[in-house]
Amino acid sequence: MNEFGKLLFICGMIIAGIGLLLWFGIGKDLGRLPGDVHFNRGNFSLHFPIVTCLLISVAISILLWLIRK
């Protein structure tokens, strides 16, 4: 039963990931999420997508954790 639970969890995560991609417009807005830092002053512009980096980091960590199990 333990293997069946893992399979259900992985399938759920895949479905949730696909749902998130569709919700965000398949990555169209990735890099422009609320919480991403963007400064404009004169001819200087700085953009640091901190929330996008956190989301990608969490997704990769979960994926690698699932693969190791």
Distance bins in CASP14 RR format, pairs under 12 A and 6 or more apart:
PFRMAT RR
TARGET T0000
AUTHOR 0000-0000-0000
RMODE 2
METHOD distances of the structure
MODEL  1
1 7 0 0 0 0 0 1 0 0 0 0 0
1 8 0 0 0 0 0 1 0 0 0 0 0
2 8 0 0 0 0 0 1 0 0 0 0 0
2 9 0 0 0 0 0 1 0 0 0 0 0
2 69 0 0 0 0 0 1 0 0 0 0 0
3 9 0 0 0 0 0 1 0 0 0 0 0
3 10 0 0 0 0 0 1 0 0 0 0 0
3 69 0 0 0 0 0 1 0 0 0 0 0
4 10 0 0 0 0 0 1 0 0 0 0 0
4 11 0 0 0 0 0 1 0 0 0 0 0
5 11 0 0 0 0 1 0 0 0 0 0 0
5 12 0 0 0 0 0 1 0 0 0 0 0
5 13 0 0 0 0 0 1 0 0 0 0 0
5 69 0 0 0 0 0 1 0 0 0 0 0
6 12 0 0 0 0 0 1 0 0 0 0 0
6 13 0 0 0 0 0 1 0 0 0 0 0
6 65 0 0 0 0 0 1 0 0 0 0 0
6 66 0 0 0 0 1 0 0 0 0 0 0
6 67 0 0 0 0 0 1 0 0 0 0 0
6 68 0 0 0 0 0 1 0 0 0 0 0
6 69 1 0 0 1 0 0 0 0 0 0 0
7 13 0 0 0 0 0 1 0 0 0 0 0
7 14 0 0 0 0 0 1 0 0 0 0 0
7 66 0 0 0 0 0 1 0 0 0 0 0
7 69 0 0 0 0 0 1 0 0 0 0 0
8 14 0 0 0 0 0 1 0 0 0 0 0
8 15 0 0 0 0 0 1 0 0 0 0 0
9 15 0 0 0 0 0 1 0 0 0 0 0
9 16 0 0 0 0 0 1 0 0 0 0 0
9 62 0 0 0 0 0 1 0 0 0 0 0
9 65 0 0 0 0 0 1 0 0 0 0 0
9 66 1 0 0 1 0 0 0 0 0 0 0
9 69 0 0 0 0 1 0 0 0 0 0 0
10 16 0 0 0 0 0 1 0 0 0 0 0
10 17 0 0 0 0 0 1 0 0 0 0 0
10 62 0 0 0 0 0 1 0 0 0 0 0
10 63 0 0 0 0 1 0 0 0 0 0 0
10 65 0 0 0 0 0 1 0 0 0 0 0
10 66 1 0 1 0 0 0 0 0 0 0 0
10 67 0 0 0 0 1 0 0 0 0 0 0
10 69 0 0 0 0 1 0 0 0 0 0 0
11 17 0 0 0 0 0 1 0 0 0 0 0
11 18 0 0 0 0 0 1 0 0 0 0 0
11 66 0 0 0 0 0 1 0 0 0 0 0
12 18 0 0 0 0 1 0 0 0 0 0 0
12 19 0 0 0 0 0 1 0 0 0 0 0
12 20 0 0 0 0 0 1 0 0 0 0 0
12 62 0 0 0 0 0 1 0 0 0 0 0
12 66 0 0 0 0 0 1 0 0 0 0 0
13 19 0 0 0 0 0 1 0 0 0 0 0
13 20 0 0 0 0 0 1 0 0 0 0 0
13 58 0 0 0 0 0 1 0 0 0 0 0
13 59 0 0 0 0 1 0 0 0 0 0 0
13 62 1 0 0 1 0 0 0 0 0 0 0
13 63 0 0 0 0 1 0 0 0 0 0 0
13 65 0 0 0 0 0 1 0 0 0 0 0
13 66 1 0 0 1 0 0 0 0 0 0 0
13 67 0 0 0 0 0 1 0 0 0 0 0
13 69 0 0 0 0 0 1 0 0 0 0 0
14 20 0 0 0 0 0 1 0 0 0 0 0
14 21 0 0 0 0 0 1 0 0 0 0 0
14 59 0 0 0 0 0 1 0 0 0 0 0
14 62 0 0 0 0 0 1 0 0 0 0 0
14 63 0 0 0 0 0 1 0 0 0 0 0
14 66 0 0 0 0 1 0 0 0 0 0 0
15 21 0 0 0 0 0 1 0 0 0 0 0
15 22 0 0 0 0 0 1 0 0 0 0 0
16 22 0 0 0 0 0 1 0 0 0 0 0
16 23 0 0 0 0 0 1 0 0 0 0 0
16 59 0 0 0 0 0 1 0 0 0 0 0
16 62 0 0 0 0 0 1 0 0 0 0 0
17 23 0 0 0 0 1 0 0 0 0 0 0
17 24 0 0 0 0 1 0 0 0 0 0 0
17 26 0 0 0 0 0 1 0 0 0 0 0
17 27 0 0 0 0 0 1 0 0 0 0 0
17 55 0 0 0 0 0 1 0 0 0 0 0
17 58 0 0 0 0 0 1 0 0 0 0 0
17 59 1 0 0 1 0 0 0 0 0 0 0
17 62 0 0 0 0 1 0 0 0 0 0 0
17 63 0 0 0 0 0 1 0 0 0 0 0
18 24 0 0 0 0 0 1 0 0 0 0 0
18 25 0 0 0 0 0 1 0 0 0 0 0
18 26 0 0 0 0 1 0 0 0 0 0 0
19 25 0 0 0 0 1 0 0 0 0 0 0
19 26 0 0 0 0 1 0 0 0 0 0 0
19 27 0 0 0 0 0 1 0 0 0 0 0
20 26 0 0 0 0 1 0 0 0 0 0 0
20 27 0 0 0 0 1 0 0 0 0 0 0
20 29 0 0 0 0 0 1 0 0 0 0 0
20 30 0 0 0 0 0 1 0 0 0 0 0
20 33 0 0 0 0 0 1 0 0 0 0 0
20 55 0 0 0 0 1 0 0 0 0 0 0
20 56 0 0 0 0 0 1 0 0 0 0 0
20 58 0 0 0 0 0 1 0 0 0 0 0
20 59 0 0 0 0 1 0 0 0 0 0 0
21 27 1 0 0 1 0 0 0 0 0 0 0
21 28 0 0 0 0 1 0 0 0 0 0 0
21 29 0 0 0 0 0 1 0 0 0 0 0
21 30 0 0 0 0 1 0 0 0 0 0 0
21 55 0 0 0 0 0 1 0 0 0 0 0
21 59 0 0 0 0 0 1 0 0 0 0 0
22 28 0 0 0 0 0 1 0 0 0 0 0
22 29 0 0 0 0 0 1 0 0 0 0 0
23 29 0 0 0 0 1 0 0 0 0 0 0
23 30 0 0 0 0 0 1 0 0 0 0 0
23 33 0 0 0 0 0 1 0 0 0 0 0
24 30 1 0 0 1 0 0 0 0 0 0 0
24 31 0 0 0 0 1 0 0 0 0 0 0
24 32 0 0 0 0 1 0 0 0 0 0 0
24 33 0 0 0 0 1 0 0 0 0 0 0
24 34 0 0 0 0 0 1 0 0 0 0 0
24 51 0 0 0 0 0 1 0 0 0 0 0
24 52 0 0 0 0 0 1 0 0 0 0 0
24 55 0 0 0 0 1 0 0 0 0 0 0
25 32 0 0 0 0 0 1 0 0 0 0 0
25 33 0 0 0 0 0 1 0 0 0 0 0
27 33 0 0 0 0 0 1 0 0 0 0 0
27 49 0 0 0 0 0 1 0 0 0 0 0
27 52 0 0 0 0 1 0 0 0 0 0 0
27 55 0 0 0 0 0 1 0 0 0 0 0
27 56 0 0 0 0 0 1 0 0 0 0 0
29 36 0 0 0 0 1 0 0 0 0 0 0
29 49 0 0 0 0 0 1 0 0 0 0 0
29 51 0 0 0 0 0 1 0 0 0 0 0
29 52 0 0 0 0 1 0 0 0 0 0 0
29 55 0 0 0 0 0 1 0 0 0 0 0
30 36 0 0 0 0 1 0 0 0 0 0 0
30 49 1 0 0 1 0 0 0 0 0 0 0
30 51 0 0 0 0 1 0 0 0 0 0 0
30 52 1 0 1 0 0 0 0 0 0 0 0
30 53 0 0 0 0 0 1 0 0 0 0 0
30 55 0 0 0 0 1 0 0 0 0 0 0
30 56 0 0 0 0 1 0 0 0 0 0 0
30 59 0 0 0 0 0 1 0 0 0 0 0
31 37 0 0 0 0 0 1 0 0 0 0 0
31 38 0 0 0 0 1 0 0 0 0 0 0
31 47 0 0 0 0 1 0 0 0 0 0 0
31 48 0 0 0 0 1 0 0 0 0 0 0
31 49 1 0 1 0 0 0 0 0 0 0 0
31 50 0 0 0 0 1 0 0 0 0 0 0
31 51 1 0 0 1 0 0 0 0 0 0 0
31 52 1 0 1 0 0 0 0 0 0 0 0
31 53 0 0 0 0 1 0 0 0 0 0 0
31 54 0 0 0 0 0 1 0 0 0 0 0
31 55 0 0 0 0 1 0 0 0 0 0 0
31 56 0 0 0 0 1 0 0 0 0 0 0
32 38 0 0 0 0 1 0 0 0 0 0 0
32 47 0 0 0 0 1 0 0 0 0 0 0
32 48 0 0 0 0 0 1 0 0 0 0 0
32 49 1 0 0 1 0 0 0 0 0 0 0
32 51 0 0 0 0 1 0 0 0 0 0 0
32 52 0 0 0 0 1 0 0 0 0 0 0
33 47 0 0 0 0 0 1 0 0 0 0 0
33 48 0 0 0 0 0 1 0 0 0 0 0
33 49 1 0 0 1 0 0 0 0 0 0 0
33 50 0 0 0 0 1 0 0 0 0 0 0
33 51 1 0 1 0 0 0 0 0 0 0 0
33 52 1 0 1 0 0 0 0 0 0 0 0
33 53 0 0 0 0 0 1 0 0 0 0 0
33 54 0 0 0 0 1 0 0 0 0 0 0
33 55 1 0 0 1 0 0 0 0 0 0 0
33 56 0 0 0 0 0 1 0 0 0 0 0
34 49 0 0 0 0 0 1 0 0 0 0 0
34 50 0 0 0 0 0 1 0 0 0 0 0
34 51 1 0 0 1 0 0 0 0 0 0 0
34 52 0 0 0 0 0 1 0 0 0 0 0
34 55 0 0 0 0 0 1 0 0 0 0 0
35 47 0 0 0 0 0 1 0 0 0 0 0
35 48 0 0 0 0 1 0 0 0 0 0 0
35 49 0 0 0 0 1 0 0 0 0 0 0
35 50 1 0 0 1 0 0 0 0 0 0 0
35 51 1 0 1 0 0 0 0 0 0 0 0
35 52 0 0 0 0 1 0 0 0 0 0 0
35 53 0 0 0 0 0 1 0 0 0 0 0
35 54 0 0 0 0 1 0 0 0 0 0 0
35 55 0 0 0 0 0 1 0 0 0 0 0
36 46 0 0 0 0 0 1 0 0 0 0 0
36 47 1 0 0 1 0 0 0 0 0 0 0
36 48 1 0 0 1 0 0 0 0 0 0 0
36 49 1 0 1 0 0 0 0 0 0 0 0
36 50 1 0 0 1 0 0 0 0 0 0 0
36 51 1 0 1 0 0 0 0 0 0 0 0
36 52 1 0 0 1 0 0 0 0 0 0 0
36 53 0 0 0 0 1 0 0 0 0 0 0
36 54 0 0 0 0 0 1 0 0 0 0 0
36 55 0 0 0 0 0 1 0 0 0 0 0
37 45 0 0 0 0 0 1 0 0 0 0 0
37 46 1 0 0 1 0 0 0 0 0 0 0
37 47 1 0 0 1 0 0 0 0 0 0 0
37 48 1 0 1 0 0 0 0 0 0 0 0
37 49 1 0 0 1 0 0 0 0 0 0 0
37 50 1 0 1 0 0 0 0 0 0 0 0
37 51 0 0 0 0 1 0 0 0 0 0 0
37 52 0 0 0 0 0 1 0 0 0 0 0
37 53 0 0 0 0 0 1 0 0 0 0 0
38 44 0 0 0 0 0 1 0 0 0 0 0
38 45 1 0 0 1 0 0 0 0 0 0 0
38 46 1 0 0 1 0 0 0 0 0 0 0
38 47 1 0 1 0 0 0 0 0 0 0 0
38 48 1 0 0 1 0 0 0 0 0 0 0
38 49 0 0 0 0 1 0 0 0 0 0 0
38 50 0 0 0 0 0 1 0 0 0 0 0
38 51 0 0 0 0 0 1 0 0 0 0 0
38 52 0 0 0 0 0 1 0 0 0 0 0
39 45 1 0 0 1 0 0 0 0 0 0 0
39 46 1 0 1 0 0 0 0 0 0 0 0
39 47 1 0 0 1 0 0 0 0 0 0 0
39 48 0 0 0 0 1 0 0 0 0 0 0
40 46 0 0 0 0 1 0 0 0 0 0 0
40 47 0 0 0 0 1 0 0 0 0 0 0
47 53 0 0 0 0 0 1 0 0 0 0 0
48 54 0 0 0 0 0 1 0 0 0 0 0
49 55 0 0 0 0 1 0 0 0 0 0 0
49 56 0 0 0 0 1 0 0 0 0 0 0
49 57 0 0 0 0 0 1 0 0 0 0 0
50 56 0 0 0 0 0 1 0 0 0 0 0
50 57 0 0 0 0 0 1 0 0 0 0 0
51 57 0 0 0 0 0 1 0 0 0 0 0
51 58 0 0 0 0 0 1 0 0 0 0 0
52 58 0 0 0 0 0 1 0 0 0 0 0
52 59 0 0 0 0 0 1 0 0 0 0 0
53 59 0 0 0 0 0 1 0 0 0 0 0
53 60 0 0 0 0 0 1 0 0 0 0 0
54 60 0 0 0 0 0 1 0 0 0 0 0
54 61 0 0 0 0 0 1 0 0 0 0 0
55 61 0 0 0 0 0 1 0 0 0 0 0
55 62 0 0 0 0 0 1 0 0 0 0 0
56 62 0 0 0 0 0 1 0 0 0 0 0
56 63 0 0 0 0 0 1 0 0 0 0 0
57 63 0 0 0 0 0 1 0 0 0 0 0
57 64 0 0 0 0 0 1 0 0 0 0 0
58 64 0 0 0 0 0 1 0 0 0 0 0
58 65 0 0 0 0 0 1 0 0 0 0 0
59 65 0 0 0 0 0 1 0 0 0 0 0
59 66 0 0 0 0 0 1 0 0 0 0 0
60 66 0 0 0 0 0 1 0 0 0 0 0
60 67 0 0 0 0 0 1 0 0 0 0 0
61 67 0 0 0 0 0 1 0 0 0 0 0
61 68 0 0 0 0 0 1 0 0 0 0 0
62 68 0 0 0 0 0 1 0 0 0 0 0
62 69 0 0 0 0 0 1 0 0 0 0 0
63 69 0 0 0 0 0 1 0 0 0 0 0
END
